[in-house]
């Protein structure tokens, strides 16, 4: 399976072409931080609606620049407000790839673990994203193995899944598909996330049960059919 990730930097997506491009799912940026602070990606709702209308499974990600749990809480609170009322077939991802020299490996690892735990506690399938080089130099990956990893490693060779425990491998940032102009990030996927998430009742899929249909009154229905037939005969 193959996934695409998009944000405000891909404003012109032809959603109806995604499936023919071989795209099995799209992960959309929901929240990030700019020069004016936290913000919701202005194309999040557009991308969500477009993918849903095209029948393409969706997930969401948050790009974090935070250095404390309190700051992460602010990001996640905004994220949860944006996700509320929507359904996601793919994971909700905490993207963390900024080094910050004053943080230790343990500090960074603890922040990612904290964010994924909170996402999970809110009823979502939590995943984290970063690059292989960032992991090797800045994290203690053994402490994060309870959560799936979306690993960025733009090489022709597949990284070791045993060493990195990833469910998604982002293998390029210069992919080409007809649905999106320019270069795009593309990922290979190794789990059936829609099936896993729906079965677990996560990401908005644990809501109200299907309504029970009204019982059919067989006699009443037969009378309606008889009247319809008699009406047709009378017109002859």
C-alpha positions, 0 to 999 in steps of 0.5 A, a space after each residue: 500500500 502507498 500513502 501520500 501526505 499533504 498540507 497547505 503546501 499542496 493546495 491544488 489536489 485532484 482528489 478524484 485521481 488519487 486512487 488511479 495514482 495508486 494512493 491508498 490513503 492520505 495523511 493531512 497536516 492539521 496543526 503546526 506552529 508559525 511565526 505567529 504561534 500555533 495555527 490550524 493548517 488552512 487546507 485541512 478541512 478542504 483536503 479532508 472533505 476532498 479525500 472523503 468525497 473521493 473515498 480515500 482513507 485519511 489520517 492527520 498529523 501535527 508538526 510539533 516544535 514544542 519543548 515541554 509537556 505543557 506546550 505539547 498540551 496546547 498543541 494537542 488541545 487545538 488538534 483535538 478540537 479540529 478532529 472532533 466530529 470527523 472520522 479517520 481511517 488512518 493514524 493520528 501522528 505526532 511529527 517531531 523532528 526539531 533538535 533543540 540543543 538544550 534538550 537531551 535524548 531522554 527529554 525528546 523521547 519523553 515528549 514524543 512518548 507523552 504526546 502519543 500517550 495523550 493522543 491514544 487516551 483521547 481514543 485515537 490510534 497514535 503514531 509518531 513521525 521522524 527521520 532515521 538520522 534524527 532517531 539515531 542521533 537524538 532519541 532513545 527508540 527502545 522507549 517508543 516501541 509501544 507506538 507505531 513509527 512513520 519513518 522518513 528515510 529517503 533512500 532506495 534501501 528499505 530500513 530495518 523494521 526490526 531496528 525501527 519498528 515502523 508501520 509506514 516508511 516515507 521513502 521519498 520527498 520527490 515523488 510524482 503523481 498526477 493528482 498533485 502538481 510538483 514533488 510529493 512525499 510518498 510512503 509505503 505502508 505495512 499494516 492495514 490501518 483502516 481495518 485495525 482502527 475500525 475494529 478497535 473503534 478508534 478515530 471516531 469509529 466507536 460512536 453511535 451504533 447503526 440505527 435499528 431498522 423499523 420492523 416491516 408490517 408484511 400485511 400492510 406492504 402486501 395491501 400497498 402492492 395490491 393497490 398499486 397493481 389495481 391502479 395500473 389495471 384501472 388505467 388500462 
